[in-house]
Amino acid sequence: MSDDHHQVQGNAPRNAPAVRAEQRSILQPRSPRQALVPDQVPPPPSARARHPIVIMGNAIFTGVLLLIMAFGATLYFGKLKLEAPGPLDRERNVVIPSKKGLNEIANLLRQEGVIDQTIPFIAGAILLGYKEDLKAGEYMFERQASMLDVMKTIVEGRSIQYSVTIPEGLTSDQIIQRLKNSQFLTGDLGSVPPEGTLLPETYKVTRGTTREQIIQRMSASQKRLLNEIWERRSPDLPLNSPAELVTLASIVEKETGKTDERSRVAGVFINRLNKKMRLQSDPTIVYGLMGGKGPLGRPLLRTELDEPNPYNTYQIDGLPPGPIANPGRASLEATAHPMHTRELYFVADGTGGHVFSETLDQHSRNVSNLRNAEKQQSVESAQPTPPIVQPVAEPQESTSPAQAHQPALQPKAAAPLTSPRTTIVSKKKQTHKKSEDKKKAEEKKKAEDKNKTEVPAMDGAADKTAGQVPRAQ
């Protein structure tokens, strides 16, 4: 019985402390004193630690910690990806159309080879707050540009800038045609703006800028500049409004392209207005004939000076009804601050400038000198190679204050599309000079005819110019 009892006890399961104590006693024998001290039983787990809320909280904390670690790792590796060199092997221009979303922009950049993956680009743009700041335009991305560089370029709007240059002295119709010919501007234009309301200037634009936006910028710039100049104009000007200032400045713009002459030309017209003299400016007649569509393409005729024309300042008093072009800043400033002289006339000097005079006699002499210089130049240029001489007009002298322009003079340097300087000529049939070879042939033939007829020269000497026998009529 006792044996069975001991056997049952020997087979009974033992708790963990007893096993550890037995193992410790086997592995490390205790001293007699230690043997007298009983082993401490570990305390049972508390009921609070086994509470479901505590267990759930521990699980949530652990999950959040794991998420933070994963997010941090994602940020780290994502930053490396955004800053890594891109796939571009050379610079490339990419046009991002307007009204495109983040996904469409990312796909476009991947198709153009600017980026190699769209997901990192989209995620980076969202995390950095660039989703709503991506701007349309044409951008140049450098070789191996990173995704972060690409984003910053688009967000900052560093698109390619183009220059739209409008020369001084163009009419509004000519400006419209120039804008229509631009390949990087878009959109249609409505009616032609009023003459003199656009400021000729160089404007920086991006591809896709509408033509209407350029017109609005030019109009706003002109209004702002005109108000500024009108406020500080000379107090003794015989002009009653900013509109009259623009009208006179447009005439000055068309009369001269030299910066140092503008205020002097303006002074001549101001002096004539003060003396109630007609302006007599050739460009005003051209504008009246062409309606601002462009240059006349030929010299003015004498009869056109007498034809009725609301812009003909040979026939009307004072200023014409409106500007004849869009003057630039320099002409507006020169008209608002003209040079104080007593000069009433000016004429071209044959070199692109003008000769000014106070009296009609001086002006007439200057005109005569110009005509003589023109004739001399025509004689010198009448020996071309090959021997084909262009017809040369023989203009009549004019005593008008408008410059007597020489033919085939170069356009104004500041306004390459403005009309060339005009020359007033008569309506008679122009005579053509003969070539040197043709003259020699005729002289030889006449000499032969003279020998045949044996007519004696008048006064016993041969006439140098007309000693030939007159032909039968």
Secondary structure by P-SEA (a helix, b strand, c coil): caaaaaaaaaaccccaaaaaaaaaaaacccccccccbbbbcccccccccccaaaaaaaaaaaaaaaaaaaaaaaaaaaaaaaaccccccbbbbbbbbccccaaaaaaaaaaaccccccaaaaaaaaaacccccccccbbbbcccccaaaaaaaaaacccbbbbbbbbccccaaaaaaaaaaccccccccccccccccccbbbbbbcccccaaaaaaaaaaaaaaaaaaaaaacccccccccaaaaaaaaaaaaaaccccccaaaaaaaaaaaaaaccccccaaaaaaaaaccccccccccccccccccccccccccccccccccccccaaaaaaaacccccccccccccccccccccccaaaaaaaaaaaaaaaaaaaaaacccccccccccccccccccccccccccccccccccccccbbbbbcccbbbbbbcaaaaaaaaaaaaaaaaaacccccccccccccccccccc
